[in-house]
Structure formats: C-alpha cells, structure tokens
C-alpha cells in the first residue's frame, strides 16, 4: 500500500511511539524537575505505562533537552513533547520546531494544526524529515472549543485535520477522552480511509472521562493520557497500576 505522500505503509509504521496496544501515559504537567522525576521513578517499572508526556511548563523552566535526559536516566520509555499547542504558526516554522525537538532527543511530537491545512502539511513533513513520531490532534477536551459550543473552531475542522494527517501517512491521533461519542465518530472516519488509528486521549479522571468507556469507543489501539489522576495521587505508583487495570 502506498499513501498519497508517496511513502510506503511500512515507513509510516516506524512512527509508532509505544510497543503495546494500550497503555497509561502520565501527563507530566508539573512545575518542578523533582516532581517529574518522582512520577518517572514511581512508574518506570509499571508495565502498562507506555510513555511520558511533557509540556511547556517544564520545558520553559528547565529546557527540553535536560528534561528528556532526566527522564532517560530512570526509564527507557518514549518521551512525547506536547508544546500546547504546536502546529499553530506559519508553515515555514515547522522545520525549526522539529529540528529543535530532534536535537533535544524527544521521540514524538503532538500537533494541533489550528492554523490551517498548509501549516499542518508543512509541519508534518518537517517532523518526518527530522524522524520524529507524529501525533495529530483536532478536538480538545474543554468547553467552548467547537463553534456549536460557543468556540472559535468550526465543528467540521477536527475531521479535516485528522483526514489531512491520515493522507500524509499519520496514524496516531489525539481525541478527547471525556467525549466517547466523538472518539467513535473519528474512529469510523479514519477506518473508512483504510487507517488503523492509534488514539491518545486526555480528558480522563479529573476532566470526567471514564477510561473503560472511552477505551471501548477507541478500539484496539488506545493510550490514556492522565495528569492529575496520577501526579496528585498520594501514591503515584498505586494510582498508575489501578488506572492501567481499567484499560
């Protein structure tokens, strides 16, 4: 099978971030390096913890390269960088962003291409050129995001974002964990295009999403992104294990 980008299917599969079909991904949206390392140390040997997601709060304070290095001292699980939100600038800056992420040795980047299709295409190609894994998001978890809820984003825009990514060979997507009906709709869209999607879902636990319900809507390959439900727990390891049992 050859995709519209001209890349073969087996080349796209190399983008896969996590080796197991279902996992818990701690969202390390914390303020200190000490807290990040506590999360990693406590969960590094939890089998169903598939990766770690780090964002701007830690990256701005400590530098992305040092964050990745610190995580790798305790775990060989992949590191996903969520710029919150990347893919919202002009097309040309994608190359600079992806080269910087590659230099910092992250495994995968998350894009939310709200700046339009040309930016989305350019940033995805830039990530490929830098040999980064790519996860593309479209719908977010909070209120007043889509137009029908009083937001700025057209109701049909997320499906367009996912479709363009799929045409460029991406098969990993962020979908809202607190909206299982939306997950099901996006799954049907992508499967209709011949894609076996790998879904990543925030919006769980603290934002009301149920792991079991959203996981059922997502299909076989799904990763639950959990922030406060893990890093605010009294026992981080216990929380991660208990959450993983719901997968």
C-alpha positions as CSV (number, residue, x, y, z in Angstrom):
1,X,0.0,0.0,0.0
2,X,1.4,3.4,-1.0
3,X,0.0,6.5,0.7
4,X,-0.7,9.9,-1.0
5,X,2.5,11.3,0.3
6,X,4.4,8.7,-1.7
7,X,5.7,6.9,1.4
8,X,5.1,3.2,1.9
9,X,3.0,1.9,4.7
10,X,5.9,0.2,6.4
11,X,7.7,3.5,6.6
12,X,4.8,5.1,8.3
13,X,4.7,2.3,10.9
14,X,8.2,3.3,12.1
15,X,6.5,6.4,13.6
16,X,4.8,4.3,16.2
17,X,5.6,5.5,19.7
18,X,4.6,2.7,22.0
19,X,5.0,-1.0,21.5
20,X,1.9,-2.2,23.4
21,X,-1.6,-1.6,22.1
22,X,-3.0,0.0,25.2
23,X,-1.2,2.0,28.0
24,X,-1.4,4.8,30.5
25,X,0.7,7.8,29.7
26,X,1.4,10.2,32.6
27,X,0.9,13.8,31.6
28,X,3.8,15.4,33.5
29,X,2.3,18.9,33.7
30,X,4.0,19.7,36.9
31,X,6.1,22.7,37.9
32,X,9.4,21.1,39.2
33,X,12.0,18.7,38.0
34,X,11.8,16.9,41.3
35,X,8.1,16.2,40.7
36,X,8.8,15.0,37.2
37,X,11.4,12.6,38.4
38,X,9.1,11.3,41.2
39,X,6.5,10.5,38.6
40,X,9.0,8.7,36.4
41,X,10.7,6.8,39.2
42,X,7.4,5.6,40.6
43,X,6.0,4.4,37.3
44,X,9.1,3.3,35.3
45,X,8.5,-0.4,36.1
46,X,4.7,-0.3,35.7
47,X,4.2,-2.5,32.6
48,X,1.2,-0.6,31.3
49,X,2.8,2.8,31.5
50,X,3.7,3.3,27.9
51,X,5.4,6.7,27.7
52,X,5.7,10.1,29.4
53,X,4.2,13.3,28.0
54,X,6.0,16.6,28.9
55,X,4.8,20.1,28.1
56,X,5.7,23.7,28.1
57,X,5.7,24.3,31.8
58,X,8.7,22.1,32.5
59,X,10.4,22.9,29.1
60,X,10.4,26.6,29.7
61,X,11.7,26.3,33.2
62,X,14.4,23.6,32.7
63,X,15.0,23.2,28.9
64,X,13.6,20.4,26.9
65,X,16.9,18.7,26.4
66,X,17.5,18.4,30.1
67,X,14.0,17.1,30.7
68,X,14.5,14.3,28.2
69,X,17.9,13.5,29.7
70,X,16.5,13.4,33.2
71,X,13.6,11.0,32.2
72,X,16.1,8.7,30.4
73,X,18.2,8.3,33.5
74,X,15.3,6.4,35.0
75,X,13.3,5.0,32.1
76,X,13.7,4.0,28.5
77,X,10.0,4.6,27.8
78,X,9.4,7.1,25.0
79,X,9.1,10.8,25.7
80,X,6.3,12.7,23.9
81,X,6.6,16.5,23.7
82,X,3.3,18.4,23.8
83,X,4.0,22.1,23.1
84,X,0.4,23.0,23.9
85,X,-0.2,23.7,21.1
86,X,2.3,23.1,18.2
87,X,1.3,23.5,14.6
88,X,-0.4,26.9,15.1
89,X,2.2,29.1,13.3
90,X,3.1,29.7,9.7
91,X,4.2,26.7,7.6
92,X,7.9,27.7,7.5
93,X,8.5,27.5,11.2
94,X,7.7,23.8,11.4
95,X,11.2,22.9,10.2
96,X,12.8,25.0,13.0
97,X,10.5,23.5,15.6
98,X,11.1,19.9,14.6
99,X,14.8,20.3,14.3
100,X,14.9,21.7,17.8
101,X,12.8,18.8,19.1
102,X,15.0,16.3,17.4
103,X,18.1,17.9,18.9
104,X,16.5,17.6,22.3
105,X,16.0,13.9,21.6
106,X,12.3,13.6,22.1
107,X,10.7,10.6,20.4
108,X,7.4,12.1,19.3
109,X,5.7,15.5,19.0
110,X,2.0,16.4,19.2
111,X,0.5,18.8,16.7
112,X,-2.9,20.6,16.8
113,X,-2.9,22.2,13.4
114,X,-5.4,25.0,14.1
115,X,-3.5,27.4,11.8
116,X,-4.9,25.7,8.7
117,X,-4.1,22.9,6.2
118,X,-0.9,24.4,4.7
119,X,0.7,24.7,8.2
120,X,-0.5,21.1,9.0
121,X,1.1,19.7,5.9
122,X,4.3,21.6,6.3
123,X,4.8,20.7,10.0
124,X,4.0,17.0,9.4
125,X,6.6,16.8,6.6
126,X,9.1,18.7,8.8
127,X,8.6,16.1,11.5
128,X,9.1,13.3,9.1
129,X,12.3,14.9,7.8
130,X,13.5,15.0,11.4
131,X,12.5,11.4,12.0
132,X,10.1,12.3,14.8
133,X,7.0,10.4,15.7
134,X,3.8,12.4,15.0
135,X,0.6,12.6,16.8
136,X,-2.1,14.9,15.4
137,X,-4.9,16.3,17.5
138,X,-8.1,18.1,16.4
139,X,-10.8,18.2,19.1
140,X,-9.8,19.4,22.6
141,X,-11.5,18.4,25.9
142,X,-12.6,21.8,27.3
143,X,-15.8,23.7,26.9
144,X,-16.4,26.3,24.2
145,X,-13.8,24.9,21.8
146,X,-16.1,24.0,18.8
147,X,-18.4,26.5,17.3
148,X,-21.5,24.6,18.3
149,X,-20.4,25.2,21.9
150,X,-19.6,28.8,21.5
151,X,-16.0,28.3,20.4
152,X,-13.9,29.6,17.5
153,X,-13.2,26.3,15.8
154,X,-15.6,25.1,13.1
155,X,-17.4,21.9,14.0
156,X,-16.1,20.1,10.9
157,X,-12.5,21.3,11.4
158,X,-11.2,18.4,13.6
159,X,-12.3,15.8,11.0
160,X,-10.4,17.8,8.3
161,X,-7.3,17.9,10.5
162,X,-7.4,14.2,11.1
163,X,-8.1,13.5,7.4
164,X,-5.2,15.5,6.1
165,X,-2.9,13.9,8.6
166,X,-4.1,10.4,7.5
167,X,-3.5,11.3,3.9
168,X,0.1,12.2,4.8
169,X,0.7,8.8,6.5
170,X,0.0,9.7,10.1
171,X,-1.9,7.0,12.0
172,X,-1.7,8.4,15.6
173,X,-4.2,10.9,16.9
174,X,-5.3,12.8,20.0
175,X,-9.0,12.5,20.7
176,X,-11.0,13.8,23.7
177,X,-11.2,11.2,26.4
178,X,-14.3,12.8,28.0
179,X,-16.2,12.6,24.7
180,X,-16.6,8.9,23.8
181,X,-19.1,9.7,21.1
182,X,-16.6,12.0,19.3
183,X,-13.9,9.2,19.6
184,X,-16.3,6.8,18.0
185,X,-17.0,9.2,15.1
186,X,-13.3,9.9,14.5
187,X,-12.5,6.2,14.6
188,X,-15.2,5.5,12.0
189,X,-13.9,8.3,9.8
190,X,-10.3,7.0,9.9
191,X,-11.2,3.4,9.5
192,X,-13.2,4.4,6.5
193,X,-10.0,5.7,5.0
194,X,-8.2,2.4,5.5
195,X,-6.4,3.6,8.6
196,X,-6.0,1.6,11.8
197,X,-5.8,4.5,14.2
198,X,-3.8,4.7,17.3
199,X,-5.7,7.0,19.7
200,X,-4.4,9.1,22.6
201,X,-6.9,10.6,25.0
202,X,-6.6,13.3,27.6
203,X,-9.6,14.5,29.5
204,X,-9.8,11.5,31.8
205,X,-10.3,11.2,35.5
206,X,-10.0,14.9,36.6
207,X,-11.9,16.1,33.5
208,X,-14.6,13.5,33.8
209,X,-13.7,11.0,31.2
210,X,-14.0,7.3,32.0
211,X,-11.1,5.1,30.9
212,X,-13.3,2.0,30.3
213,X,-15.9,3.9,28.3
214,X,-13.5,5.9,26.2
215,X,-11.3,2.9,25.6
216,X,-14.2,0.9,24.3
217,X,-15.0,3.7,21.8
218,X,-11.4,4.0,20.7
219,X,-10.9,0.4,19.6
220,X,-7.9,-1.8,19.9
221,X,-5.1,0.8,20.0
222,X,-5.6,3.4,22.6
223,X,-3.5,5.2,25.2
224,X,-5.0,7.0,28.1
225,X,-3.2,10.3,29.0
226,X,-3.6,11.0,32.7
227,X,-2.3,14.0,34.5
228,X,-3.8,15.0,37.8
229,X,-5.2,11.5,38.4
230,X,-1.5,10.4,38.7
231,X,0.6,13.3,39.8
232,X,-1.8,14.4,42.5
233,X,-2.3,10.9,43.9
234,X,-1.0,10.1,47.4
235,X,0.6,7.0,45.9
236,X,1.7,7.6,42.3
237,X,2.6,4.0,41.6
238,X,-0.6,2.6,43.0
239,X,-2.7,5.1,41.0
240,X,-0.9,4.2,37.8
241,X,-1.4,0.5,38.4
242,X,-5.1,0.9,39.3
243,X,-5.7,3.0,36.2
244,X,-4.0,0.5,34.0
245,X,-6.3,-2.2,35.2
246,X,-9.2,-0.3,33.6
247,X,-7.6,-0.5,30.2
